[in-house]
Amino acid sequence: MFNKHDLAGAGRWVRDHFSNWFANSFVMMGVFFIIIASIFIGMYFDGAYARRWSPEADAETIFRNYGWLISLAMVFFTAAGIKAFQEGARFAGGTMFIAGMFFTVLSATQSIGVVTLKAQQMMASADAFKKIEDTDTTRLDFLKAERQEIIDTRNSEIARIEKSIDAIRFDDIPGIPKADQDSIDAYNARIDVLRNEASAKIALIGDEIKDEMETPETAEEVAVAPARFDPGIEFWAYVLAGPNATDEYKEGLTYWYMLFWSIGCPVMGQMLAVYLVITRRTSENASVTEQKPDETNPTPDGPLQIDDEGYWHIHISKALNTRMPARTPEGMCNTYFGRMTPKELSVHLYRRLDERMELPRATFKDAKGRTRKYDYAIERGFLSLERPTYLMQEHIDFILLEGEYAPEEKPKQEVNGKDHSTDLTIQELGQDDADRPAA
């Protein structure tokens, strides 16, 4: 059950840390969600692209799975490379990172291939429509020319026949013989036939011309010309090049936009590697945060304010690696544990002994980020480079100078009537030397 001390501590945490914790957690959860979503979207793009390269329908699934592998390799190879590089495996990390960059190029190319296909279809559709419009215009011109040719042929033929009639009528012979009159009647009949045939052809062509020139108000279905470029491209072309932007300029702008749009998903997926770096750095910073203990209630039954396991990992390791020539419990407490009393430190250490706290391997990062060893702790057998070590009674005895590490009793030294045998020395109150192990 919770007691009033627990509730008071929870209230102080909410007051001092909740807003910062919530903001950081919300942001990091949002970043993590974006990264995961981008991985699945990238898998869809890569799978759709790779599937198009399948030589036969039965192999489409295999090619699609290969596209998925490229998308996943891009993200996880890069993340594993950076993680290995952080752990000191520089060659392996660099190799994985280079492989991740290789698959990043492939994934970005696949995304571009999927996205630009739609842009190419839009431009091809617009070009086809324009070609049809041009063909329609050519046909209209052809029909008009054909109609005019019929009219010209009719008029020419009628004019020739009328000349023949005039030649018969005005041949300087009085009267018109019956044979000549029969010829004139035949010519007139021929003229009527020519006019009727020409009129029928002209009327038929006129209907075709009317259909070609049909307006939206009279047409039952109106074909709307498809847009050659996306409205977003039209907008930026107007902003960048003005109202006179050519189709070639808009086409180039389309491909540039598709490039940046397509590589956005692989870039978001690559943020997983950066995310791992951020979370690791945040975790390390949290693990070295030192909190001052509550000195007003140091008993085992009271609330202990230092509850960060990372704090104890670092400070116990430093204490076990100490190079103090003349140690005392008070000196160890003042140097490595925030000046708490030996009684307070004993409460904390035994509580963690009961919890079977696991100490980390005997390495640490110095101020320049280099990996160093706790050499003295290794020589004393307290810590190991190969495996973690559980907190043991021997560790507590060494820190608090108890058991086999208890100092031999010194005779009291009185100066001017005062006992100075338990006074702290300069070395005991010196700076922490755990960060400066022997080379």
DRENNUTI-416221 format. One record per residue (C-alpha): x, y, z; chain. Coordinates in Angstrom, 2 decimals, padded with zeros to 5 digits. Example, Ala and Ser with C-alpha at 12.3 -4.5 7.8 and 13.67 -1.06 7.14 Angstrom:
2
SITE         X         Y         Z   mol
SITE    012.30   -004.50    007.80     A
SITE    013.67   -001.06    007.14     A
END
This chain:
439
SITE         X         Y         Z   mol
SITE    000.00    000.00    000.00     A
SITE    001.02    003.58   -000.53     A
SITE    001.85    005.74    002.46     A
SITE    001.89    009.49    002.73     A
SITE    005.57    009.63    001.86     A
SITE    004.96    007.79   -001.41     A
SITE    002.07    010.09   -002.29     A
SITE    004.12    013.16   -001.41     A
SITE    006.99    011.95   -003.61     A
SITE    004.58    011.25   -006.46     A
SITE    003.11    014.71   -006.09     A
SITE    006.54    016.32   -006.23     A
SITE    007.41    014.31   -009.34     A
SITE    004.20    015.39   -011.06     A
SITE    004.86    018.99   -010.13     A
SITE    008.50    019.05   -011.23     A
SITE    008.79    016.51   -014.04     A
SITE    005.42    015.47   -015.51     A
SITE    005.10    018.25   -018.10     A
SITE    008.62    017.68   -019.40     A
SITE    008.15    013.89   -019.42     A
SITE    004.84    014.15   -021.26     A
SITE    006.17    016.56   -023.90     A
SITE    009.27    014.44   -024.56     A
SITE    007.31    011.18   -024.62     A
SITE    004.63    012.61   -026.92     A
SITE    007.22    013.91   -029.38     A
SITE    009.27    010.71   -029.38     A
SITE    006.16    008.53   -029.76     A
SITE    005.07    010.68   -032.70     A
SITE    008.49    010.37   -034.34     A
SITE    008.46    006.62   -033.80     A
SITE    004.99    006.31   -035.37     A
SITE    006.07    008.33   -038.42     A
SITE    009.14    006.15   -038.88     A
SITE    007.16    002.89   -038.65     A
SITE    004.47    004.19   -041.03     A
SITE    007.10    005.32   -043.53     A
SITE    008.67    001.85   -043.47     A
SITE    005.38    000.22   -044.47     A
SITE    004.65    002.86   -047.13     A
SITE    008.14    002.41   -048.54     A
SITE    007.55   -001.35   -048.64     A
SITE    004.40   -000.77   -050.71     A
SITE    006.25    001.46   -053.18     A
SITE    009.18   -000.92   -053.52     A
SITE    006.95   -003.97   -053.83     A
SITE    004.77   -002.33   -056.50     A
SITE    007.84   -001.30   -058.47     A
SITE    009.65   -004.64   -058.26     A
SITE    006.49   -006.53   -059.21     A
SITE    006.43   -004.78   -062.60     A
SITE    009.77   -006.39   -063.48     A
SITE    008.46   -009.92   -063.11     A
SITE    008.94   -011.85   -066.40     A
SITE    005.81   -013.91   -065.77     A
SITE    002.69   -013.75   -063.63     A
SITE    003.73   -016.64   -061.36     A
SITE    006.88   -014.79   -060.25     A
SITE    005.19   -011.50   -059.31     A
SITE    005.04   -012.43   -055.62     A
SITE    008.76   -013.21   -055.50     A
SITE    009.66   -009.92   -057.15     A
SITE    007.37   -008.01   -054.82     A
SITE    008.96   -009.67   -051.78     A
SITE    012.37   -008.71   -053.10     A
SITE    011.19   -005.10   -053.27     A
SITE    010.09   -005.37   -049.64     A
SITE    013.50   -006.74   -048.65     A
SITE    015.21   -003.76   -050.30     A
SITE    012.99   -001.38   -048.34     A
SITE    013.68   -003.14   -045.02     A
SITE    017.41   -003.53   -045.70     A
SITE    017.65    000.22   -046.33     A
SITE    016.31    000.99   -042.84     A
SITE    017.72   -001.76   -040.66     A
SITE    021.16   -002.10   -042.25     A
SITE    021.77    001.61   -041.72     A
SITE    020.45    001.50   -038.13     A
SITE    022.53   -001.59   -037.32     A
SITE    025.61    000.04   -038.83     A
SITE    025.29    003.16   -036.70     A
SITE    024.61    001.09   -033.59     A
SITE    027.65   -001.09   -034.24     A
SITE    029.75    002.02   -034.87     A
SITE    028.67    003.41   -031.49     A
SITE    029.64    000.18   -029.78     A
SITE    033.14    000.42   -031.20     A
SITE    032.82   -002.10   -034.05     A
SITE    033.82    000.48   -036.63     A
SITE    034.59   -001.84   -039.54     A
SITE    031.41   -003.89   -039.17     A
SITE    029.37   -000.75   -038.56     A
SITE    030.85    000.99   -041.59     A
SITE    030.17   -002.04   -043.78     A
SITE    026.55   -002.22   -042.68     A
SITE    026.15    001.53   -043.15     A
SITE    027.51    001.39   -046.72     A
SITE    025.15   -001.49   -047.49     A
SITE    022.28    000.55   -046.05     A
SITE    023.18    003.50   -048.28     A
SITE    023.29    001.20   -051.32     A
SITE    019.81   -000.09   -050.62     A
SITE    018.67    003.47   -049.92     A
SITE    019.57    004.43   -053.49     A
SITE    017.67    001.39   -054.80     A
SITE    014.63    002.12   -052.65     A
SITE    014.55    005.78   -053.64     A
SITE    014.79    004.79   -057.31     A
SITE    011.91    002.34   -056.90     A
SITE    009.76    004.99   -055.20     A
SITE    010.52    007.44   -058.00     A
SITE    009.61    004.80   -060.58     A
SITE    006.21    004.20   -058.96     A
SITE    005.31    007.85   -058.45     A
SITE    006.51    009.24   -061.78     A
SITE    004.49    006.60   -063.63     A
SITE    001.33    008.53   -062.77     A
SITE    002.85    011.80   -063.96     A
SITE    003.86    010.17   -067.23     A
SITE    000.35    008.78   -067.68     A
SITE   -001.12    012.25   -067.17     A
SITE    001.19    013.79   -069.77     A
SITE    000.61    010.92   -072.21     A
SITE   -003.16    011.23   -071.83     A
SITE   -003.01    014.97   -072.47     A
SITE   -000.78    014.44   -075.51     A
SITE   -003.16    011.81   -076.92     A
SITE   -006.13    014.12   -076.47     A
SITE   -004.28    016.94   -078.18     A
SITE   -003.42    014.63   -081.05     A
SITE   -007.09    013.73   -081.42     A
SITE   -008.02    017.40   -081.38     A
SITE   -005.44    018.11   -084.06     A
SITE   -006.77    015.20   -086.10     A
SITE   -010.33    016.51   -085.71     A
SITE   -009.24    019.95   -086.92     A
SITE   -007.52    018.41   -089.93     A
SITE   -010.66    016.45   -090.80     A
SITE   -012.76    019.59   -090.57     A
SITE   -010.42    021.33   -092.97     A
SITE   -010.54    018.30   -095.26     A
SITE   -014.34    018.29   -095.30     A
SITE   -014.48    021.98   -096.09     A
SITE   -011.96    021.53   -098.91     A
SITE   -013.92    018.58   -100.27     A
SITE   -017.12    020.58   -100.26     A
SITE   -015.44    023.44   -102.03     A
SITE   -014.02    021.03   -104.61     A
SITE   -017.51    019.65   -105.34     A
SITE   -018.84    023.17   -105.76     A
SITE   -015.98    024.15   -108.03     A
SITE   -016.36    020.99   -110.12     A
SITE   -020.09    021.51   -110.44     A
SITE   -019.71    025.15   -111.47     A
SITE   -016.95    024.31   -113.96     A
SITE   -018.97    021.52   -115.55     A
SITE   -022.13    023.65   -115.78     A
SITE   -020.14    026.53   -117.32     A
SITE   -018.74    024.17   -119.95     A
SITE   -022.22    022.84   -120.81     A
SITE   -023.66    026.35   -120.98     A
SITE   -020.94    027.30   -123.48     A
SITE   -021.96    024.37   -125.65     A
SITE   -025.60    025.51   -125.52     A
SITE   -024.59    029.07   -126.47     A
SITE   -022.58    027.74   -129.39     A
SITE   -025.69    025.99   -130.76     A
SITE   -027.98    028.97   -130.27     A
SITE   -025.65    031.54   -131.74     A
SITE   -024.33    029.72   -134.81     A
SITE   -025.58    032.45   -137.28     A
SITE   -028.11    029.97   -138.74     A
SITE   -031.68    031.26   -138.66     A
SITE   -033.96    029.15   -136.48     A
SITE   -033.09    026.10   -134.37     A
SITE   -033.32    022.78   -136.07     A
SITE   -034.97    019.94   -134.21     A
SITE   -031.66    018.12   -133.76     A
SITE   -030.08    021.20   -132.15     A
SITE   -033.06    021.62   -129.85     A
SITE   -032.74    018.02   -128.75     A
SITE   -029.05    018.66   -127.95     A
SITE   -029.93    021.77   -125.91     A
SITE   -032.55    019.81   -123.94     A
SITE   -030.00    017.06   -123.23     A
SITE   -027.46    019.65   -122.01     A
SITE   -030.05    021.25   -119.69     A
SITE   -030.97    017.84   -118.31     A
SITE   -027.27    017.19   -117.67     A
SITE   -027.01    020.49   -115.80     A
SITE   -029.96    019.51   -113.58     A
SITE   -028.34    016.18   -112.78     A
SITE   -025.03    017.84   -111.93     A
SITE   -026.70    020.32   -109.64     A
SITE   -028.76    017.65   -107.86     A
SITE   -025.78    015.34   -107.34     A
SITE   -023.60    018.20   -106.17     A
SITE   -026.29    019.45   -103.79     A
SITE   -026.68    015.97   -102.27     A
SITE   -022.93    015.65   -101.75     A
SITE   -022.67    019.18   -100.35     A
SITE   -025.56    018.50   -097.93     A
SITE   -023.91    015.27   -096.71     A
SITE   -020.58    016.96   -096.17     A
SITE   -022.35    019.86   -094.50     A
SITE   -023.80    017.45   -091.91     A
SITE   -020.34    016.06   -091.21     A
SITE   -018.96    019.58   -090.84     A
SITE   -021.79    020.42   -088.47     A
SITE   -020.93    017.39   -086.33     A
SITE   -017.28    018.38   -086.22     A
SITE   -018.15    021.94   -085.25     A
SITE   -020.71    020.95   -082.63     A
SITE   -020.59    023.30   -079.63     A
SITE   -020.87    022.31   -075.93     A
SITE   -024.34    023.81   -075.82     A
SITE   -025.64    021.44   -078.53     A
SITE   -023.45    018.37   -077.98     A
SITE   -024.80    015.56   -075.84     A
SITE   -021.37    014.63   -074.50     A
SITE   -018.46    017.02   -074.23     A
SITE   -014.90    015.61   -073.98     A
SITE   -012.93    017.58   -071.37     A
SITE   -009.25    017.86   -072.14     A
SITE   -007.23    016.07   -069.41     A
SITE   -004.72    018.17   -067.47     A
SITE   -001.19    017.65   -068.71     A
SITE    000.31    018.81   -065.39     A
SITE   -000.79    018.63   -061.77     A
SITE   -002.34    021.86   -060.38     A
SITE    000.51    022.05   -057.86     A
SITE    003.03    022.03   -060.70     A
SITE    001.01    024.70   -062.53     A
SITE    001.08    026.83   -059.38     A
SITE    004.83    026.61   -058.82     A
SITE    005.54    027.06   -062.53     A
SITE    003.56    030.31   -062.42     A
SITE    005.37    031.43   -059.23     A
SITE    008.85    030.55   -060.52     A
SITE    008.58    031.32   -064.23     A
SITE    005.51    033.52   -064.59     A
SITE    002.49    033.05   -066.86     A
SITE    004.65    032.20   -069.87     A
SITE    006.11    028.98   -068.43     A
SITE    006.57    026.46   -071.23     A
SITE    005.46    022.84   -071.18     A
SITE    009.12    021.78   -071.17     A
SITE    009.70    023.83   -068.01     A
SITE    006.63    022.33   -066.34     A
SITE    007.70    018.83   -067.32     A
SITE    011.14    019.34   -065.76     A
SITE    009.53    020.81   -062.64     A
SITE    007.28    017.74   -062.44     A
SITE    010.24    015.37   -062.39     A
SITE    012.09    017.43   -059.79     A
SITE    008.99    017.44   -057.60     A
SITE    008.57    013.69   -058.04     A
SITE    012.21    013.21   -057.05     A
SITE    011.87    015.09   -053.76     A
SITE    008.43    013.61   -053.06     A
SITE    009.62    010.06   -053.69     A
SITE    012.78    010.15   -051.59     A
SITE    010.84    011.58   -048.64     A
SITE    009.67    008.13   -047.58     A
SITE    013.17    006.54   -047.62     A
SITE    014.53    009.55   -045.73     A
SITE    011.85    009.15   -043.04     A
SITE    012.70    005.46   -042.79     A
SITE    016.38    006.29   -042.34     A
SITE    015.43    008.42   -039.33     A
SITE    015.21    005.16   -037.39     A
SITE    019.00    005.22   -037.12     A
SITE    018.94    008.80   -035.84     A
SITE    016.11    007.87   -033.48     A
SITE    018.23    005.11   -031.95     A
SITE    021.06    007.59   -031.38     A
SITE    018.69    010.07   -029.69     A
SITE    017.10    007.47   -027.44     A
SITE    020.48    006.07   -026.44     A
SITE    021.83    009.52   -025.63     A
SITE    018.67    010.33   -023.66     A
SITE    018.99    007.07   -021.74     A
SITE    022.64    007.74   -020.93     A
SITE    021.85    011.26   -019.74     A
SITE    019.08    009.94   -017.54     A
SITE    021.34    007.26   -016.08     A
SITE    023.92    009.76   -014.86     A
SITE    021.45    012.18   -013.32     A
SITE    022.33    012.54   -009.67     A
SITE    019.60    013.22   -007.12     A
SITE    020.29    014.31   -003.57     A
SITE    018.95    011.87   -000.95     A
SITE    016.40    012.84    001.66     A
SITE    018.60    013.31    004.68     A
SITE    015.63    013.89    006.95     A
SITE    014.57    010.22    006.84     A
SITE    017.53    007.91    006.24     A
SITE    016.02    004.82    007.86     A
SITE    015.36    001.66    005.86     A
SITE    011.60    002.07    006.32     A
SITE    011.55    005.63    005.00     A
SITE    011.33    006.81    001.42     A
SITE    014.68    006.85   -000.35     A
SITE    014.92    009.67   -002.85     A
SITE    017.75    008.22   -004.96     A
SITE    015.97    005.54   -006.94     A
SITE    017.62    005.80   -010.32     A
SITE    019.39    002.52   -011.03     A
SITE    021.75    004.22   -013.47     A
SITE    022.97    006.48   -010.66     A
SITE    024.04    003.48   -008.62     A
SITE    025.62    001.72   -011.58     A
SITE    027.98    004.63   -012.17     A
SITE    028.76    005.62   -008.59     A
SITE    029.25    002.11   -007.24     A
SITE    031.58    001.35   -010.18     A
SITE    033.56    004.52   -009.49     A
SITE    033.78    003.71   -005.79     A
SITE    035.03    000.19   -006.52     A
SITE    037.65    001.73   -008.84     A
SITE    038.87    004.25   -006.27     A
SITE    042.56    005.10   -005.96     A
SITE    042.34    006.78   -002.56     A
SITE    045.49    005.95   -000.63     A
SITE    043.80    006.34    002.77     A
SITE    040.13    005.52    002.69     A
SITE    037.46    006.09    005.30     A
SITE    033.69    005.48    005.07     A
SITE    033.06    009.21    005.32     A
SITE    035.58    009.95    002.58     A
SITE    034.04    007.39    000.22     A
SITE    030.58    008.83    000.86     A
SITE    031.68    012.42    000.31     A
SITE    033.62    011.65   -002.87     A
SITE    031.35    009.20   -004.65     A
SITE    027.84    009.44   -003.18     A
SITE    026.89    013.08   -002.87     A
SITE    028.10    013.55    000.69     A
SITE    025.49    011.23    002.21     A
SITE    026.38    009.66    005.54     A
SITE    027.68    006.08    005.82     A
SITE    024.39    005.15    007.50     A
SITE    022.37    006.45    004.56     A
SITE    024.67    004.77    002.06     A
SITE    024.42    001.48    003.91     A
SITE    020.61    001.61    003.66     A
SITE    020.78    002.18   -000.08     A
SITE    023.41   -000.46   -000.76     A
SITE    021.73   -003.20    001.23     A
SITE    018.41   -002.46   -000.39     A
SITE    020.02   -002.95   -003.79     A
SITE    021.79   -006.05   -002.57     A
SITE    018.38   -007.50   -001.68     A
SITE    017.15   -006.56   -005.17     A
SITE    020.13   -008.40   -006.73     A
SITE    021.15   -005.32   -008.65     A
SITE    023.33   -006.08   -011.65     A
SITE    026.40   -003.90   -012.17     A
SITE    027.42   -003.12   -015.77     A
SITE    030.62   -004.17   -017.47     A
SITE    033.80   -002.43   -016.36     A
SITE    033.83    000.32   -018.98     A
SITE    032.71    003.94   -019.12     A
SITE    032.78    006.95   -021.45     A
SITE    035.20    009.75   -020.62     A
SITE    034.58    013.45   -021.28     A
SITE    035.69    013.04   -024.92     A
SITE    033.36    010.11   -025.52     A
SITE    036.13    007.50   -025.51     A
SITE    035.54    004.09   -023.95     A
SITE    037.73    003.55   -020.86     A
SITE    038.12    000.76   -018.32     A
SITE    037.69    000.65   -014.58     A
SITE    041.19   -000.84   -014.27     A
SITE    041.46   -000.91   -010.48     A
SITE    038.02   -002.49   -010.05     A
SITE    039.02   -005.16   -012.59     A
SITE    042.28   -005.87   -010.76     A
SITE    040.42   -006.20   -007.47     A
SITE    037.99   -008.66   -009.07     A
SITE    034.95   -006.46   -008.43     A
SITE    033.99   -005.86   -012.09     A
SITE    034.49   -007.74   -015.35     A
SITE    034.85   -006.77   -019.00     A
SITE    033.22   -009.96   -020.26     A
SITE    029.97   -010.00   -018.27     A
SITE    027.90   -007.96   -015.82     A
SITE    028.39   -008.56   -012.09     A
SITE    025.78   -008.71   -009.33     A
SITE    026.22   -006.40   -006.35     A
SITE    027.76   -008.53   -003.57     A
SITE    028.47   -008.20    000.11     A
SITE    032.16   -007.88   -000.70     A
SITE    031.44   -004.72   -002.70     A
SITE    029.58   -003.15    000.21     A
SITE    032.33   -004.13    002.64     A
SITE    034.93   -002.51    000.38     A
SITE    032.98    000.76    000.02     A
SITE    032.04    001.07    003.70     A
SITE    035.32   -000.43    004.95     A
SITE    033.63   -003.27    006.77     A
SITE    034.39   -006.95    007.16     A
SITE    037.77   -007.94    005.73     A
SITE    038.26   -004.34    004.56     A
SITE    037.77   -002.81    007.98     A
SITE    040.85   -000.78    008.97     A
SITE    042.91   -001.80    011.91     A
SITE    042.27    000.23    014.99     A
SITE    044.68    003.10    015.30     A
SITE    045.84    004.41    018.60     A
SITE    044.23    007.69    019.48     A
SITE    046.30    010.73    018.64     A
SITE    045.59    013.64    020.87     A
SITE    046.82    017.11    020.06     A
SITE    045.97    019.80    022.50     A
SITE    043.54    017.40    024.14     A
SITE    041.57    016.61    020.89     A
SITE    041.30    013.28    019.08     A
SITE    042.27    013.67    015.40     A
SITE    042.39    009.99    014.41     A
SITE    039.07    010.12    012.50     A
SITE    039.61    013.44    010.67     A
SITE    039.29    013.32    006.89     A
SITE    042.45    013.69    004.87     A
SITE    042.99    015.89    001.85     A
SITE    043.17    012.82   -000.38     A
SITE    039.80    011.57    000.89     A
SITE    038.08    014.85    000.01     A
SITE    039.84    015.23   -003.34     A
SITE    038.28    015.15   -006.72     A
SITE    036.89    011.89   -008.07     A
SITE    039.74    010.10   -009.81     A
SITE    037.66    007.22   -011.22     A
SITE    037.54    008.90   -014.60     A
SITE    041.32    008.87   -014.77     A
SITE    042.37    005.19   -014.55     A
SITE    045.90    004.16   -015.09     A
SITE    046.89    003.86   -018.73     A
END
